[in-house]
Amino acid sequence: MAVLESDSEDTKCYMFGVPASKYLELMTSIRLIDGKAWADGEKGIMLSRPYAEKMKVNVGDTLQFEISEGFSSRIRSVTLSAIYEYSVENAVLEKIVLTNPETVRAIMDMSDLSSADKIDISDDMEKMLSDFDIDSFFSDAEDISEGIKTEEIAVSDADAAALENSYTNSSSWNFLICRIDNPKKVKKLVRSLNRAFKENDWPCEAVNWRSSAGNTAFYLYILRLILNIGIIIILGAGFIVVNNTLVINVLDRIREIGTMRAIGANKRYITKVCASETLIMAFIAGILGCVFGVVGSYVVSAMHITFSISFIIQLFGGTVLHTTVSLPNLLGAFSLSIFIGLIAWIYPLINAIRVNPVEAMQGAK
């Protein structure tokens, strides 16, 4: 967390150091609307559109990050490289300022890690280093047992806590963001990574996006789960209505079924008749449901219903309620209609084939 300063505004922000091109390639929900991402090794800042408007800055302006630790401050100036927006408005993400990793490490006083294979030295220098004896270099040095005497400095509990909280472990990266091709294997991958971290005693943890997103994503997940349970309850009620309709239909036709049995119709024939009628009704109901769904989706989109509450915006995926119906949706809904009709047909069929011809012709119930 740092203070972001422009010529006209100062505000607190969350710094997130990323390699810009790779981050934008990974996060497909981010779209640049002005400027371009910085190249590897360059400095830059990317701000969300609402944040840039709040700071009253444009691409090319110079901004400053400032972090205070005790009586000292560290300041780094960086040029605004790009302005972006998310496909779904999110008040939490918009407060995060994307910048190059080197700036974050510098202002947080983190040491960069370098690989030894990047250092090229001459053959003479390599030979000199191999022949150098570190022990002989300090052979004439004397051990010093006396220390430098200094006056004791009284530190209050509040100052001691502030110094302790300001301490940061030296590190090159805090997060590694990964995306896998098959989302169904996320849980298995997280378990495997955490098992490997524990076996190697590495101080890191693998989590999925919902855990890392915090309480907001958790609340949205719970609300989505409640909505899905509501849909299942509606489907259950529809099944009961269809089943009762078919049962009443069979009860009203007991005389007819008994007469058909009396003149020679066997149970297989009665089964085919009831199955055909149920299939026709489910087929027609499925077509009508798909037609009404398409028309209803078009009407809802045409009404242009807008949201202003951030939580609802994240739930519905935008500031405007826009519904679309695709061919897979229609096929799925139609198949579900046929399936419910066929399942609901089983109990009425059992009642139909149990009808006694003689009792049915006499009007028995």
N, C-alpha and C positions, 0 to 999 in steps of 0.2 A: 504494500500500500504506500502511495506517495502523494505529493501535492503536484498537480499539473497546472502550470502557469502560462498564460498568454498575455498579450499586451492589454487585454481588457478584462479578463476573468481569471480567477484562481479557484480551483476545486480539488477535492480529494478524488483519487482514482485508484483502480487496481491495475498494476502493470503485469503484463503477460508477455514474456519474451518468446518469440517464435521465428523460425525460418519462414519468411513470408510466402514464397511460392509453394512450398510443400504444405504449409498450413492451409492455404486457400484451396489447394488440390484435394486435401483431406476433408475440409469442412465445406461441403457443397451448398450449404444453406447461406453462405456469405456471398454477396454480390457487390463488386466494386462499382461505384457510381461516378467516381472522379479520381483521377490520378492512377498510379500503378504501384505494385508492390516493389519493395527494395530487393536488390540482389544480395546473394550471400556475401558477407563481409562489409556491406554498407549499413549505414544508420538510417532509421526512419520510424515514423509513427503512422498507424492506421487508426482512425476514429470512426465510430458509428455516426450515421447522419444526425440523429437527435443530439448526440454529444458534441459534434462539431458546430451545430447551430447554437447550442448553449454556450460554447466557448467563443463563438463569433470568429471562427478561423476558417481559412481556405487552404487548399493544397499549395505548398510552397512556403507557408508561414513557419516561423521558428517557435517551438514550444520548449518549456523547461520542466524537467522533473526535479523535485527537491525532497530529500529525506533528512530529517533531523534526528540526531542521536546525542542526547545530553546537551552539551553546550556547542556542539559542532553540527554542521550541515554539509551534505553532499549535493551538488547541483550538476545536472547534465542537460545540455541543449541538443535538441534533435529536430529535424525538419519534418513537417507533416507531408507524408508521401501519398496517402490515399484516404478516401472517405468511402465507407461501405454501408450496407444495410443488410439485415437478416430477412430471410423469407417469411419468418414469423416474428412479430414484435415481441421483445423480451426485455423488460426493464432492468433485469439483473445483468444480462450479458452486455447491454449497451453501456454500462459503467466500466467495462473492462477495456483498457487501452492496449492495443497490440503494438509492440515495438520489437526492435532487434534484440537478440539475447545478450549481445555484448554490453548494451546500455543497461540492462537489468543487472547484470553481474557487476558492472562498474559502480552503479549507484548503491547496490546492496553490499559492496565490498567483498564480493565473491572472487575467488581465484579461478582463472581459466585453466583447464586441463589441456596439455599439449602432448602430442605423440612424439616419441623419440625418433621415429623413422622419418620425421620431417626435417631433421637437422643434418645438413651435409657439411662434412669437414674434410680437409685435405689429408693425404696419406701421412705427411710429416707430422701434422697435429695429432692424428690418431696414434702414431708411433710414440710421440712424446707423452701422451696420456697413459699409454700402456706401460711405459718405463718409469712413470712417476711413482715414487714411494711416499705415501702420505705420512707414514710414521716417522721417516727420516726428516721430513720437512719440519716437524714440531719436536725434534729430538732435544733441542737446546732450550725449549720452553720450560718455565718453572710453574709448579702448581700454585695457584693463588687460593688461599683459604679465607682471606679476609674479604668481607663484603663492603659495600658502600653504605654508610650509615645515613639514613634519611629520617626525617621527622614523620611521625604517624599522622595520617590524615583521617579525620573523623568523617564517616560517610553515613548519612541517614538511611533508614530502612527504605524509604521511597526511592532514593537515588540508587541504592543497591538493587532494588527490584527493577528499576528502569534499565540499569546496565545489564542485568541478567536477561531481560526480555529483548534487548537490542542485539544480543549475540546471535550470529547466524553461522551455521556450519558451512565450511567451504565446499562448494559443489558446482558442477557444470550444468546439470539439468535437474529440475525438480519433478517434471512430469514427462512421460512418454505417451503420446496419444496414438492409438492403433485402431485400425478398422479392418475387420476380417470379411472375406467374401460371403461366408455363410453365417448369418446372424443367429441361427439356431445353435451354433456351437460356442457361443459367447460364454455361457456358464461353465462349460467343460474346460475351455481355455483358461478362464479366470482361476478355476480350481487347480489346474496343472501348474500355472505360473506361481501361485501362492505356495503350492507344495515345493516347487523348486527353490523359491526364495527362503522358505523355512529350512530346507535341507542345507542350503549354503550359508545360512545365517546372514542374509542380506536385509538391511533395514528398509525394505520397500514393500508395497502392497499393490496388487492388481484388483481393480474394481470395474464394474460396468458403468455405463454413462449415467444410469439412474442414481446410483450411489454417489457418484462424484458431483452430480448436479445439485444435491442437497434437498432441503425440505420442499422447495417449489415443485420439483419433479415428482417427489413422493406424493404430495397432495393431488397432483394431476393424475397420477397413476391410480390412486384410491378412487377418485371421482370417476375416472374412466371405467374402473372395475364395477362401480355401482351402476353406471349406465348400462354396461354389458349384462349385469344381473337383471336389470329392468327389462332389457330386450328378451332375455331368456324367459322371464315371467310372462311377457306378452305372448311369446311363442307357445308357452305352456297353456295359457288361456285360450289361444286359438285352437290348439289341439283338442282341448276339452269341448269347445263349441262345435268343432267339426264332428267329433265322436258322438256327442249328444244328438246332433242333427241326423246322422246316419242311423243311430239307434231308433230314434222316433220314426224315421222313414221305414225301417224294417217292421216296427210294431204296427204301423198303419197298414202294412201290406201282408199281415199274417194270413188273412183269408186267401189273398192272391197266391202266396207261396204255397199254402196248403193245397189249393186247387191244382197248382202245377205239379206238386208231388203226387196228388191222387191220380192224375192222368198219365203219369209215367216219368216225370222229370226227376232225375237222380240228383244227389247232392253236388256232384261236379258241375252239372248244368246250372244249379242255383248259385254256386260259387262264381261261375263265369259271368252270370247276369249281374250279381251284386258288384263284382270287381269292375266290370265294364262301366256301370253307372257311376261308381266312385271315381274311376279314372277320368271319365268325361267331366265330372264336376270339378275335380282338382285341376284338370287341364284348363278349363275355362276360367276358374278362379285365379290360377297362376297368370294367365294372359292379362286378365283385368287388373290384377294387382301390379303387374309390371307397367301397364299403361298409366294407371293412376300414379305410380311412383315417379315415372318420367315427367308427367304433367305437374305433380306436386313439387318436384325438384326445380323445374323451370320457374314456377310461380314464386318459390322461396328466393331463388336467385334474383328474380326480377324485382322483388320488394326491396332489395338493397338494405338489409338489416345490418346496422353497424354496432360495434361494441367499443366501450371506452375503458372498461375495467381490465387491467393487465392480466388477471388470473383467467378471465373468460376468453381473452384474446389468445392466450397460450393454449387453452383447452380446445378451441375451435380452429386454431391454426391461422389466425388473421384477424384484422379489424372488421372485415365484412363477412357475413355469413354467406358463403358461396357453396352450393351443393352441385355435384355432378354425378351422373349415372353412366357407368361404363358397361360394355357388353358382358364382361365377367360378372359384374354385379347382377345384371338381369338374369343371366344363366343360373347363378347361384340361388337367387330368390325363387326362380321358376322351379328349379330342382327341389328346393325345400318345400314348396307348395305340394308338389307331387308326392314327396316322401311323407309329409304329414298326412295327406289324404290316404295313402296306402296303409300307414300304420293305424290310423283311426278306423280303417275299414275292417280290421281283424275282429274286434268284439261284436259289431253288428252281424258279421258273417257267421260267427259261432251261434248267435241267436237264430239266424235264418235257417241254418241246416239242422237245428234241433227241433224245428216246428213239426209237430205230429200232424199228418194230413187230415185225419178224421177230426181231431180236436179243432184244427184250424178252420175246417169247413163248417164246424158247428159254432164258430165265433169265439172259441176259448182264447184267453189271453195268457 
